Amino acid sequence: MPDMVRVQFAHANSYLTELIAQFAIIEERIEQGQTVTLNLNEGGRTLSLLVSREKVSESPVSAAPESARRFPSLSDNRSLVATVTNTYSFDLGEANRNVSSTDVQVHISGVATGSTPTVPAPLRSPLPQPVVTYEAPDWVLMEDCRYAALDGRSITAKRGFRSDLASIPRLFWVVIAFHDLSLIAPIMHDVIYRCGGLVLLPHGEVEPAGRKFERKDADDLFLELMTRSDIASWKRNVAYLAVRAFGQSSWRESETAKP
């Protein structure tokens, strides 16, 4: 992440600054060949992942007495236990509450809100960059954005589509840098979630027409987009498994959304 953006975060959001610092340590350990345990929590559900450069696998979660259960905090990750065992815990709900849409906007654009309405495109990703403007708390497409999937389908998010990128937990804007990914992945994921799997105007179009997506189809497409963006294997698989585990509530909400 550019130093300019880190400085802006340091002034704007101490939680996010700490989150970035912790994931920098986690990434360093993984790149050194160590295996790290990531415990992700949201709404009483826990996903435990064993993460190395070569593999990400789900680990059974041991049941704890109700009286002993509590949401993890970032301070837990600075404990001796975390240091010795390479075990880190994150509450996705806490991240969503503490990382605002404005924080995400700064992370994506590299400039403070109000400095410019349009996202620059210094991307390493081979995927196209949607043309958007930021109108808090949404990103608004200024032009149609089309993606041709590997299975022959094409999906178009239409001009005027508004996305708050909420189908992807905000924690992963720290894990996966925007300039590696491009907004096309979360926007395509959002448009399918927003429509409850049946992508229709004015939100978007699908070819061949009439194709209904299951939630797993949307998540698999997100993984495909991350893979085609050359995101590190461990990062994309952690993000994918987290969306599979915790995305249901966003999907249910999208099914009731009106055009």
C-alpha positions in Angstrom: 0.0 0.0 0.0 1.4 3.4 -0.9 2.9 5.4 2.1 0.5 8.3 1.3 -2.5 6.0 2.0 -1.0 4.6 5.2 -0.5 8.1 6.5 -4.1 9.0 5.7 -5.3 5.9 7.5 -3.1 6.7 10.5 -4.8 10.1 10.9 -8.3 8.9 10.1 -8.8 5.5 11.7 -6.6 3.9 14.4 -8.5 0.6 14.1 -7.7 0.3 10.4 -4.1 1.3 11.0 -3.7 -1.5 13.5 -5.5 -4.0 11.2 -3.1 -3.2 8.3 -0.1 -3.6 10.6 -1.3 -7.0 11.8 -2.0 -8.3 8.4 1.5 -7.1 7.3 2.9 -9.4 10.1 0.7 -12.3 9.0 1.7 -11.9 5.4 5.4 -11.8 6.3 5.1 -15.0 8.3 3.2 -16.8 5.5 5.8 -15.7 2.9 8.5 -17.0 5.2 7.0 -20.5 4.9 5.2 -20.5 8.3 1.6 -21.8 8.8 -0.8 -19.3 10.4 -4.2 -20.0 11.9 -6.9 -17.4 11.2 -10.0 -17.5 13.3 -12.8 -15.4 11.6 -16.0 -14.7 13.6 -19.3 -13.1 12.8 -22.6 -13.3 14.5 -21.8 -16.3 16.6 -20.3 -18.3 13.6 -16.6 -19.1 13.5 -14.4 -20.2 10.6 -10.9 -21.4 11.5 -8.4 -21.7 8.6 -4.9 -23.1 8.5 -3.1 -20.9 6.0 0.3 -21.4 4.3 1.7 -20.3 0.9 0.8 -23.6 -0.6 -2.6 -24.4 1.0 -5.6 -23.0 2.8 -7.7 -25.6 4.7 -10.6 -25.4 7.1 -9.8 -26.5 10.6 -12.4 -27.8 13.1 -13.5 -25.3 15.7 -13.5 -26.5 19.2 -16.6 -25.7 21.1 -16.2 -23.4 24.1 -18.6 -23.0 27.1 -21.1 -20.2 26.5 -19.8 -18.4 29.5 -16.3 -18.3 28.0 -17.3 -17.1 24.5 -16.5 -13.5 23.5 -15.8 -11.7 20.4 -12.0 -11.4 19.7 -10.4 -8.0 19.6 -7.3 -6.8 17.8 -5.4 -6.6 21.1 -5.7 -10.4 21.4 -3.5 -10.7 18.4 -0.6 -9.0 20.2 -0.7 -11.5 23.0 2.1 -14.1 23.7 -0.2 -16.9 22.7 -0.8 -15.4 19.3 3.0 -14.8 18.8 3.9 -18.3 19.8 1.1 -20.2 18.1 0.7 -18.0 15.0 -3.0 -17.8 15.8 -4.9 -14.6 14.9 -8.6 -13.9 15.4 -10.7 -11.3 13.7 -14.4 -10.3 14.2 -15.8 -9.5 10.7 -18.7 -7.6 12.3 -16.3 -5.4 14.2 -14.3 -4.7 11.0 -17.4 -3.8 9.1 -18.4 -1.4 11.9 -15.0 0.2 12.3 -14.0 0.4 8.6 -16.3 2.9 7.0 -17.2 3.3 3.3 -15.0 6.4 3.4 -12.0 4.4 4.6 -12.6 2.0 1.7 -12.8 4.9 -0.7 -9.4 6.2 0.5 -8.0 2.6 0.3 -9.3 2.2 -3.3 -8.5 5.7 -4.7 -5.4 6.6 -2.7 -6.8 10.1 -2.2 -8.9 11.7 0.5 -12.6 12.0 0.0 -13.5 15.2 -1.9 -10.1 15.4 -3.6 -11.4 13.8 -6.8 -14.7 12.1 -7.7 -13.1 9.4 -9.9 -10.8 6.5 -9.1 -7.4 6.5 -10.8 -6.3 3.3 -12.3 -2.7 2.4 -11.4 -3.6 -1.3 -11.5 -1.3 -4.4 -11.6 -4.4 -6.5 -12.3 -5.0 -7.6 -15.9 -8.7 -7.1 -15.4 -10.4 -4.0 -16.7 -11.1 -1.1 -14.3 -14.8 -0.1 -14.1 -15.4 3.7 -14.6 -17.0 4.8 -11.4 -17.5 7.8 -9.2 -17.9 7.8 -5.4 -21.1 9.1 -3.9 -20.9 8.1 -0.2 -21.6 5.4 0.7 -21.8 3.9 -2.8 -19.7 3.5 -5.9 -21.7 4.4 -9.0 -20.9 3.0 -12.4 -20.5 5.7 -15.0 -20.4 3.2 -17.9 -21.6 -0.3 -18.4 -19.1 -2.9 -17.1 -19.0 -6.3 -18.8 -17.1 -9.4 -17.8 -16.8 -12.5 -20.0 -16.5 -15.5 -17.6 -14.4 -18.5 -18.4 -17.5 -20.7 -18.8 -18.8 -18.6 -21.7 -21.3 -16.5 -19.8 -21.1 -12.7 -19.8 -22.3 -10.4 -17.0 -22.9 -6.7 -17.4 -23.3 -4.3 -14.5 -25.2 -1.4 -16.0 -24.4 2.3 -15.9 -25.9 3.8 -12.8 -25.5 0.6 -10.7 -24.8 1.6 -7.1 -22.5 -0.7 -5.1 -21.4 -0.3 -1.5 -19.1 -3.3 -1.9 -20.8 -4.8 1.1 -21.0 -8.4 -0.2 -17.3 -8.6 0.5 -16.4 -8.2 4.3 -14.4 -5.0 4.7 -11.6 -6.9 6.4 -10.5 -8.1 3.0 -9.9 -4.6 1.6 -6.9 -4.8 3.9 -5.9 -8.4 2.9 -6.2 -7.8 -0.9 -4.9 -4.5 -2.2 -7.2 -2.8 -4.7 -4.4 -2.2 -7.2 -4.0 -6.0 -7.4 -7.6 -6.8 -7.9 -9.7 -4.0 -9.6 -13.2 -3.0 -8.6 -14.7 -5.4 -11.2 -14.5 -8.4 -8.8 -16.6 -6.9 -5.9 -18.9 -5.1 -8.3 -19.8 -8.3 -10.2 -20.2 -10.1 -6.9 -22.4 -7.3 -5.6 -24.7 -7.2 -8.7 -25.4 -10.9 -8.4 -26.0 -10.7 -4.6 -28.1 -7.6 -5.0 -30.4 -9.3 -7.4 -30.7 -12.5 -5.4 -29.1 -14.5 -8.3 -31.5 -13.2 -11.0 -29.6 -10.4 -12.7 -32.2 -8.0 -14.2 -32.4 -4.5 -15.5 -31.7 -1.8 -14.2 -28.9 -3.5 -12.2 -27.5 -5.7 -14.9 -27.8 -8.2 -17.8 -26.6 -11.8 -18.3 -25.9 -13.6 -21.6 -27.4 -16.1 -22.2 -30.4 -14.4 -20.9 -32.5 -15.8 -18.0 -29.6 -17.5 -16.2 -30.2 -17.6 -12.5 -27.2 -17.8 -10.2 -27.0 -19.6 -6.9 -25.0 -17.9 -4.2 -22.1 -20.3 -4.7 -22.0 -19.3 -8.4 -21.4 -15.7 -7.4 -18.7 -16.7 -4.9 -17.1 -19.0 -7.5 -17.1 -16.1 -9.9 -15.4 -13.9 -7.3 -12.7 -16.6 -6.9 -12.3 -16.7 -10.7 -11.8 -12.9 -10.8 -9.3 -13.0 -8.0 -7.4 -15.9 -9.8 -7.4 -14.0 -13.1 -6.0 -11.0 -11.2 -3.0 -13.1 -10.0 -3.9 -12.6 -6.3 -1.7 -14.8 -4.2 -3.3 -18.2 -3.7 -3.6 -18.0 0.1 -5.2 -14.6 0.0 -7.8 -15.5 -2.6 -8.7 -18.7 -0.9 -9.1 -17.1 2.5 -11.3 -14.4 1.0 -13.3 -17.0 -0.9 -13.9 -19.3 2.1 -14.9 -16.3 4.3 -17.5 -15.2 1.7 -18.8 -18.7 1.5 -19.1 -18.9 5.3 -20.4 -15.5 6.1 -22.1 -14.2 2.9 -25.6 -15.6 3.4 -27.0 -12.6 5.3 -26.1 -10.3 2.4 -27.7 -12.6 -0.1 -31.0 -12.7 1.9 -31.0 -9.0 2.1 -30.4 -8.7 -1.7 -33.4 -11.0 -2.5 -35.7 -8.3 -1.1 -34.1 -5.4 -2.9 -36.3 -3.6 -5.4 -35.1 -2.3 -8.8 
